[in-house]
Amino acid sequence: MRIRRVWNLVFTSVVLAVGSFGGSYLYRNYQELEVMRQREQAAMGDLEELQSKISERTEILRKLEGDPEYVERVIRAKFNYAKKDEVIFRFE
């Protein structure tokens, strides 16, 4: 009877020890998973922002390739170009 109690105590101790180590291991992995999910959300936000920029720049490129009036507006605005006999006033 006494040996049975000792074995039950040993078995219970081993189960508790394994459970404690397993639980702490699972908890650490869960924390890492949460960090990875947060990083994924941040990366998805960055991806959406970059896709938006790509769309805007693709539209600008399309206009530069096919719309001469747009090209003229851009050149005049960015580089202060003027037509012949035209005067540009710069106010700063």
PAPA-415726 format. One record per residue: residue number from 1; residue in three letters; x, y, z of N, C-alpha, C in turn. Coordinates in Angstrom, 2 decimals. Atoms other than C-alpha are relative to their C-alpha. Example, Ala and Ser with C-alpha at 12.3 -4.5 7.8 and 13.67 -1.06 7.14 Angstrom:
% residues 2
i: 1; aa: ALA; n_u: 0.89; n_v: -1.19; n_w: 0.00; ca_u: 12.30; ca_v: -4.50; ca_w: 7.80; c_u: 0.90; c_v: 1.20; c_w: 0.00
i: 2; aa: SER; n_u: -0.82; n_v: -1.19; n_w: -0.06; ca_u: 13.67; ca_v: -1.06; ca_w: 7.14; c_u: -0.77; c_v: 1.09; c_w: 0.73
% end
This chain:
% residues 92
i: 1; aa: MET; n_u: 0.81; n_v: -1.18; n_w: 0.00; ca_u: 0.00; ca_v: 0.00; ca_w: 0.00; c_u: 0.86; c_v: 1.26; c_w: 0.00
i: 2; aa: ARG; n_u: -0.87; n_v: -1.17; n_w: -0.10; ca_u: 2.77; ca_v: 2.41; ca_w: 0.89; c_u: 0.76; c_v: 0.20; c_w: -1.33
i: 3; aa: ILE; n_u: -0.72; n_v: -0.10; n_w: 1.28; ca_u: 4.66; ca_v: 1.65; ca_w: -2.38; c_u: -0.94; c_v: 0.61; c_w: -1.05
i: 4; aa: ARG; n_u: 0.97; n_v: -0.53; n_w: 0.95; ca_u: 1.52; ca_v: 2.41; ca_w: -4.34; c_u: -0.15; c_v: 1.53; c_w: 0.19
i: 5; aa: ARG; n_u: 0.08; n_v: -1.44; n_w: -0.28; ca_u: 1.26; ca_v: 5.83; ca_w: -2.64; c_u: 1.23; c_v: 0.73; c_w: -0.53
i: 6; aa: VAL; n_u: -1.25; n_v: -0.61; n_w: 0.47; ca_u: 4.89; ca_v: 6.59; ca_w: -3.45; c_u: -0.04; c_v: 0.10; c_w: -1.52
i: 7; aa: TRP; n_u: 0.07; n_v: -0.02; n_w: 1.47; ca_u: 4.36; ca_v: 5.63; ca_w: -7.10; c_u: -1.03; c_v: 1.02; c_w: -0.48
i: 8; aa: ASN; n_u: 1.00; n_v: -1.00; n_w: 0.36; ca_u: 1.22; ca_v: 7.76; ca_w: -7.27; c_u: 0.56; c_v: 1.41; c_w: 0.17
i: 9; aa: LEU; n_u: -0.61; n_v: -1.31; n_w: -0.24; ca_u: 3.13; ca_v: 10.69; ca_w: -5.78; c_u: 1.04; c_v: 0.32; c_w: -1.09
i: 10; aa: VAL; n_u: -1.02; n_v: -0.19; n_w: 1.05; ca_u: 6.02; ca_v: 10.21; ca_w: -8.25; c_u: -0.69; c_v: 0.28; c_w: -1.34
i: 11; aa: PHE; n_u: 0.72; n_v: -0.17; n_w: 1.26; ca_u: 3.62; ca_v: 9.87; ca_w: -11.17; c_u: -0.65; c_v: 1.39; c_w: -0.07
i: 12; aa: THR; n_u: 0.65; n_v: -1.31; n_w: -0.06; ca_u: 1.67; ca_v: 12.98; ca_w: -10.12; c_u: 1.04; c_v: 1.11; c_w: -0.14
i: 13; aa: SER; n_u: -1.06; n_v: -1.01; n_w: 0.10; ca_u: 4.91; ca_v: 14.96; ca_w: -9.70; c_u: 0.52; c_v: 0.10; c_w: -1.43
i: 14; aa: VAL; n_u: -0.49; n_v: 0.00; n_w: 1.38; ca_u: 6.13; ca_v: 13.92; ca_w: -13.15; c_u: -1.02; c_v: 0.65; c_w: -0.92
i: 15; aa: VAL; n_u: 1.05; n_v: -0.59; n_w: 0.84; ca_u: 2.80; ca_v: 14.81; ca_w: -14.75; c_u: -0.06; c_v: 1.51; c_w: 0.20
i: 16; aa: LEU; n_u: 0.02; n_v: -1.43; n_w: -0.27; ca_u: 2.80; ca_v: 18.21; ca_w: -13.04; c_u: 1.22; c_v: 0.71; c_w: -0.59
i: 17; aa: ALA; n_u: -1.22; n_v: -0.60; n_w: 0.54; ca_u: 6.40; ca_v: 18.91; ca_w: -14.05; c_u: -0.08; c_v: 0.10; c_w: -1.53
i: 18; aa: VAL; n_u: 0.13; n_v: -0.01; n_w: 1.47; ca_u: 5.78; ca_v: 17.93; ca_w: -17.68; c_u: -1.06; c_v: 1.01; c_w: -0.42
i: 19; aa: GLY; n_u: 1.06; n_v: -0.95; n_w: 0.32; ca_u: 2.57; ca_v: 19.93; ca_w: -17.70; c_u: 0.47; c_v: 1.44; c_w: 0.15
i: 20; aa: SER; n_u: -0.51; n_v: -1.36; n_w: -0.22; ca_u: 4.33; ca_v: 23.00; ca_w: -16.29; c_u: 0.94; c_v: 0.42; c_w: -1.13
i: 21; aa: PHE; n_u: -0.93; n_v: -0.32; n_w: 1.08; ca_u: 7.14; ca_v: 22.86; ca_w: -18.85; c_u: -0.74; c_v: 0.13; c_w: -1.32
i: 22; aa: GLY; n_u: 0.77; n_v: -0.07; n_w: 1.24; ca_u: 4.71; ca_v: 22.15; ca_w: -21.66; c_u: -0.84; c_v: 1.25; c_w: -0.07
i: 23; aa: GLY; n_u: 0.81; n_v: -1.22; n_w: -0.03; ca_u: 2.45; ca_v: 24.98; ca_w: -20.58; c_u: 0.82; c_v: 1.25; c_w: -0.25
i: 24; aa: SER; n_u: -0.85; n_v: -1.19; n_w: 0.19; ca_u: 5.29; ca_v: 27.48; ca_w: -20.40; c_u: 0.49; c_v: 0.06; c_w: -1.45
i: 25; aa: TYR; n_u: -0.43; n_v: 0.06; n_w: 1.40; ca_u: 6.52; ca_v: 26.32; ca_w: -23.83; c_u: -1.13; c_v: 0.48; c_w: -0.91
i: 26; aa: LEU; n_u: 1.15; n_v: -0.41; n_w: 0.81; ca_u: 3.03; ca_v: 26.75; ca_w: -25.32; c_u: -0.28; c_v: 1.49; c_w: 0.18
i: 27; aa: TYR; n_u: 0.25; n_v: -1.42; n_w: -0.26; ca_u: 2.63; ca_v: 30.16; ca_w: -23.67; c_u: 1.01; c_v: 0.86; c_w: -0.75
i: 28; aa: ARG; n_u: -1.03; n_v: -0.74; n_w: 0.74; ca_u: 5.95; ca_v: 31.37; ca_w: -25.14; c_u: -0.30; c_v: 0.00; c_w: -1.49
i: 29; aa: ASN; n_u: 0.33; n_v: 0.09; n_w: 1.42; ca_u: 4.92; ca_v: 30.12; ca_w: -28.56; c_u: -1.22; c_v: 0.85; c_w: -0.34
i: 30; aa: TYR; n_u: 1.18; n_v: -0.83; n_w: 0.21; ca_u: 1.57; ca_v: 31.85; ca_w: -28.21; c_u: 0.38; c_v: 1.49; c_w: -0.04
i: 31; aa: GLN; n_u: -0.47; n_v: -1.40; n_w: 0.00; ca_u: 3.31; ca_v: 35.13; ca_w: -27.37; c_u: 0.72; c_v: 0.33; c_w: -1.31
i: 32; aa: GLU; n_u: -0.69; n_v: -0.21; n_w: 1.27; ca_u: 5.55; ca_v: 34.76; ca_w: -30.43; c_u: -1.00; c_v: 0.09; c_w: -1.15
i: 33; aa: LEU; n_u: 1.04; n_v: -0.03; n_w: 1.02; ca_u: 2.48; ca_v: 34.06; ca_w: -32.54; c_u: -0.69; c_v: 1.35; c_w: -0.02
i: 34; aa: GLU; n_u: 0.64; n_v: -1.32; n_w: -0.07; ca_u: 0.86; ca_v: 37.28; ca_w: -31.33; c_u: 0.91; c_v: 1.08; c_w: -0.58
i: 35; aa: VAL; n_u: -0.95; n_v: -0.97; n_w: 0.56; ca_u: 4.01; ca_v: 39.25; ca_w: -32.17; c_u: 0.02; c_v: -0.11; c_w: -1.52
i: 36; aa: MET; n_u: -0.01; n_v: 0.21; n_w: 1.45; ca_u: 4.06; ca_v: 37.70; ca_w: -35.63; c_u: -1.29; c_v: 0.52; c_w: -0.64
i: 37; aa: ARG; n_u: 1.27; n_v: -0.51; n_w: 0.53; ca_u: 0.38; ca_v: 38.57; ca_w: -36.14; c_u: 0.03; c_v: 1.52; c_w: -0.07
i: 38; aa: GLN; n_u: -0.10; n_v: -1.46; n_w: 0.01; ca_u: 1.08; ca_v: 42.19; ca_w: -35.20; c_u: 0.90; c_v: 0.47; c_w: -1.14
i: 39; aa: ARG; n_u: -0.91; n_v: -0.35; n_w: 1.10; ca_u: 4.00; ca_v: 42.31; ca_w: -37.63; c_u: -0.70; c_v: -0.19; c_w: -1.35
i: 40; aa: GLU; n_u: 0.73; n_v: 0.25; n_w: 1.24; ca_u: 1.79; ca_v: 40.80; ca_w: -40.33; c_u: -0.99; c_v: 1.13; c_w: -0.27
i: 41; aa: GLN; n_u: 0.95; n_v: -1.10; n_w: 0.18; ca_u: -0.85; ca_v: 43.48; ca_w: -39.75; c_u: 0.72; c_v: 1.28; c_w: -0.45
i: 42; aa: ALA; n_u: -0.78; n_v: -1.17; n_w: 0.39; ca_u: 1.80; ca_v: 46.19; ca_w: -39.99; c_u: 0.48; c_v: -0.13; c_w: -1.45
i: 43; aa: ALA; n_u: -0.47; n_v: 0.24; n_w: 1.37; ca_u: 3.19; ca_v: 44.63; ca_w: -43.17; c_u: -1.15; c_v: 0.13; c_w: -1.00
i: 44; aa: MET; n_u: 1.16; n_v: -0.14; n_w: 0.89; ca_u: -0.31; ca_v: 44.45; ca_w: -44.67; c_u: -0.35; c_v: 1.47; c_w: -0.19
i: 45; aa: GLY; n_u: 0.23; n_v: -1.44; n_w: 0.13; ca_u: -0.77; ca_v: 48.15; ca_w: -43.94; c_u: 1.01; c_v: 0.65; c_w: -0.93
i: 46; aa: ASP; n_u: -1.04; n_v: -0.51; n_w: 0.89; ca_u: 2.55; ca_v: 48.92; ca_w: -45.60; c_u: -0.25; c_v: -0.41; c_w: -1.44
i: 47; aa: LEU; n_u: 0.28; n_v: 0.51; n_w: 1.34; ca_u: 1.59; ca_v: 46.75; ca_w: -48.56; c_u: -1.12; c_v: 0.79; c_w: -0.67
i: 48; aa: GLU; n_u: 1.10; n_v: -0.79; n_w: 0.56; ca_u: -1.69; ca_v: 48.60; ca_w: -49.05; c_u: 0.46; c_v: 1.39; c_w: -0.39
i: 49; aa: GLU; n_u: -0.52; n_v: -1.33; n_w: 0.29; ca_u: 0.11; ca_v: 51.93; ca_w: -48.87; c_u: 0.87; c_v: -0.02; c_w: -1.26
i: 50; aa: LEU; n_u: -0.88; n_v: 0.09; n_w: 1.17; ca_u: 2.72; ca_v: 50.82; ca_w: -51.41; c_u: -0.80; c_v: -0.30; c_w: -1.27
i: 51; aa: GLN; n_u: 0.83; n_v: 0.28; n_w: 1.16; ca_u: 0.06; ca_v: 49.42; ca_w: -53.74; c_u: -0.73; c_v: 1.26; c_w: -0.46
i: 52; aa: SER; n_u: 0.64; n_v: -1.27; n_w: 0.34; ca_u: -1.72; ca_v: 52.77; ca_w: -53.59; c_u: 0.98; c_v: 0.91; c_w: -0.73
i: 53; aa: LYS; n_u: -1.01; n_v: -0.83; n_w: 0.66; ca_u: 1.51; ca_v: 54.58; ca_w: -54.49; c_u: 0.29; c_v: -0.52; c_w: -1.41
i: 54; aa: ILE; n_u: -0.25; n_v: 0.58; n_w: 1.32; ca_u: 2.10; ca_v: 52.16; ca_w: -57.36; c_u: -1.12; c_v: 0.38; c_w: -0.96
i: 55; aa: SER; n_u: 1.14; n_v: -0.36; n_w: 0.84; ca_u: -1.40; ca_v: 52.85; ca_w: -58.68; c_u: 0.08; c_v: 1.46; c_w: -0.43
i: 56; aa: GLU; n_u: -0.12; n_v: -1.42; n_w: 0.32; ca_u: -0.87; ca_v: 56.61; ca_w: -58.48; c_u: 1.10; c_v: 0.23; c_w: -1.03
i: 57; aa: ARG; n_u: -1.14; n_v: -0.22; n_w: 0.91; ca_u: 2.49; ca_v: 56.43; ca_w: -60.22; c_u: -0.25; c_v: -0.62; c_w: -1.36
i: 58; aa: THR; n_u: 0.35; n_v: 0.60; n_w: 1.28; ca_u: 1.16; ca_v: 54.09; ca_w: -62.89; c_u: -0.92; c_v: 0.94; c_w: -0.77
i: 59; aa: GLU; n_u: 0.90; n_v: -0.96; n_w: 0.64; ca_u: -1.58; ca_v: 56.61; ca_w: -63.61; c_u: 0.78; c_v: 1.21; c_w: -0.53
i: 60; aa: ILE; n_u: -0.83; n_v: -1.13; n_w: 0.45; ca_u: 0.98; ca_v: 59.44; ca_w: -63.81; c_u: 0.81; c_v: -0.40; c_w: -1.22
i: 61; aa: LEU; n_u: -0.78; n_v: 0.49; n_w: 1.14; ca_u: 3.15; ca_v: 57.36; ca_w: -66.15; c_u: -0.87; c_v: -0.12; c_w: -1.25
i: 62; aa: ARG; n_u: 0.92; n_v: 0.14; n_w: 1.13; ca_u: 0.14; ca_v: 56.58; ca_w: -68.35; c_u: -0.31; c_v: 1.38; c_w: -0.60
i: 63; aa: LYS; n_u: 0.26; n_v: -1.36; n_w: 0.49; ca_u: -0.65; ca_v: 60.31; ca_w: -68.58; c_u: 1.22; c_v: 0.58; c_w: -0.69
i: 64; aa: LEU; n_u: -1.22; n_v: -0.53; n_w: 0.62; ca_u: 2.98; ca_v: 61.19; ca_w: -69.33; c_u: 0.25; c_v: -0.62; c_w: -1.36
i: 65; aa: GLU; n_u: -0.22; n_v: 0.67; n_w: 1.27; ca_u: 3.07; ca_v: 58.65; ca_w: -72.14; c_u: -1.04; c_v: 0.36; c_w: -1.06
i: 66; aa: GLY; n_u: 1.05; n_v: -0.17; n_w: 1.00; ca_u: -0.22; ca_v: 59.59; ca_w: -73.78; c_u: -0.72; c_v: 1.33; c_w: 0.00
i: 67; aa: ASP; n_u: 0.74; n_v: -1.26; n_w: -0.07; ca_u: -1.38; ca_v: 63.07; ca_w: -72.80; c_u: 0.98; c_v: 1.17; c_w: -0.09
i: 68; aa: PRO; n_u: -0.96; n_v: -1.10; n_w: 0.17; ca_u: 0.71; ca_v: 65.92; ca_w: -74.26; c_u: -0.33; c_v: 1.23; c_w: 0.85
i: 69; aa: GLU; n_u: 0.37; n_v: -1.15; n_w: -0.83; ca_u: -1.27; ca_v: 68.56; ca_w: -72.36; c_u: 0.45; c_v: -0.20; c_w: 1.45
i: 70; aa: TYR; n_u: -0.46; n_v: 0.30; n_w: -1.36; ca_u: -0.47; ca_v: 66.84; ca_w: -69.06; c_u: 1.51; c_v: 0.17; c_w: 0.08
i: 71; aa: VAL; n_u: -1.47; n_v: -0.13; n_w: 0.02; ca_u: 3.21; ca_v: 66.65; ca_w: -70.00; c_u: 0.38; c_v: 1.48; c_w: 0.04
i: 72; aa: GLU; n_u: -0.29; n_v: -1.43; n_w: 0.01; ca_u: 3.17; ca_v: 70.37; ca_w: -70.77; c_u: -0.25; c_v: 0.63; c_w: 1.37
i: 73; aa: ARG; n_u: 0.30; n_v: -0.54; n_w: -1.34; ca_u: 1.50; ca_v: 71.18; ca_w: -67.44; c_u: 1.07; c_v: -0.36; c_w: 1.01
i: 74; aa: VAL; n_u: -1.02; n_v: 0.46; n_w: -0.95; ca_u: 4.05; ca_v: 69.11; ca_w: -65.52; c_u: 1.30; c_v: 0.75; c_w: -0.23
i: 75; aa: ILE; n_u: -1.26; n_v: -0.71; n_w: 0.31; ca_u: 7.01; ca_v: 70.68; ca_w: -67.30; c_u: -0.08; c_v: 1.46; c_w: 0.42
i: 76; aa: ARG; n_u: 0.15; n_v: -1.41; n_w: -0.36; ca_u: 5.66; ca_v: 74.19; ca_w: -66.80; c_u: -0.01; c_v: 0.18; c_w: 1.51
i: 77; aa: ALA; n_u: 0.11; n_v: -0.14; n_w: -1.46; ca_u: 4.89; ca_v: 73.59; ca_w: -63.11; c_u: 1.31; c_v: -0.33; c_w: 0.70
i: 78; aa: LYS; n_u: -1.20; n_v: 0.44; n_w: -0.73; ca_u: 8.03; ca_v: 71.72; ca_w: -62.08; c_u: 1.26; c_v: 0.74; c_w: -0.41
i: 79; aa: PHE; n_u: -1.25; n_v: -0.58; n_w: 0.49; ca_u: 10.66; ca_v: 73.37; ca_w: -64.25; c_u: -0.13; c_v: 1.47; c_w: -0.39
i: 80; aa: ASN; n_u: 0.23; n_v: -1.42; n_w: 0.29; ca_u: 9.15; ca_v: 76.86; ca_w: -64.67; c_u: 0.26; c_v: 0.35; c_w: -1.46
i: 81; aa: TYR; n_u: -0.15; n_v: -0.27; n_w: 1.43; ca_u: 9.17; ca_v: 76.61; ca_w: -68.45; c_u: -1.12; c_v: 0.94; c_w: -0.43
i: 82; aa: ALA; n_u: 1.00; n_v: -0.92; n_w: 0.52; ca_u: 7.35; ca_v: 79.25; ca_w: -70.41; c_u: -0.06; c_v: -0.13; c_w: -1.52
i: 83; aa: LYS; n_u: 0.12; n_v: -0.03; n_w: 1.45; ca_u: 6.02; ca_v: 79.53; ca_w: -73.92; c_u: 0.72; c_v: 1.24; c_w: -0.52
i: 84; aa: LYS; n_u: -0.67; n_v: -1.14; n_w: 0.60; ca_u: 7.60; ca_v: 81.94; ca_w: -76.35; c_u: -0.83; c_v: 1.26; c_w: 0.27
i: 85; aa: ASP; n_u: 0.61; n_v: -1.30; n_w: -0.31; ca_u: 6.84; ca_v: 85.55; ca_w: -75.40; c_u: -0.91; c_v: -0.06; c_w: 1.22
i: 86; aa: GLU; n_u: 0.78; n_v: 0.10; n_w: -1.23; ca_u: 5.39; ca_v: 84.48; ca_w: -72.08; c_u: 0.89; c_v: 0.35; c_w: 1.18
i: 87; aa: VAL; n_u: -0.77; n_v: -0.42; n_w: -1.17; ca_u: 6.52; ca_v: 85.97; ca_w: -68.75; c_u: -0.53; c_v: -0.75; c_w: 1.20
i: 88; aa: ILE; n_u: 0.39; n_v: 0.72; n_w: -1.21; ca_u: 6.52; ca_v: 83.98; ca_w: -65.51; c_u: 0.33; c_v: 0.88; c_w: 1.19
i: 89; aa: PHE; n_u: -0.21; n_v: -0.74; n_w: -1.23; ca_u: 6.07; ca_v: 85.81; ca_w: -62.24; c_u: 0.06; c_v: -1.00; c_w: 1.14
i: 90; aa: ARG; n_u: -0.15; n_v: 0.90; n_w: -1.16; ca_u: 7.34; ca_v: 83.96; ca_w: -59.16; c_u: -0.16; c_v: 0.81; c_w: 1.26
i: 91; aa: PHE; n_u: 0.25; n_v: -0.67; n_w: -1.27; ca_u: 5.98; ca_v: 85.03; ca_w: -55.80; c_u: 0.43; c_v: -0.96; c_w: 1.12
i: 92; aa: GLU; n_u: -0.47; n_v: 0.85; n_w: -1.10; ca_u: 7.80; ca_v: 83.66; ca_w: -52.78; c_u: -0.07; c_v: 0.73; c_w: 1.31
% end
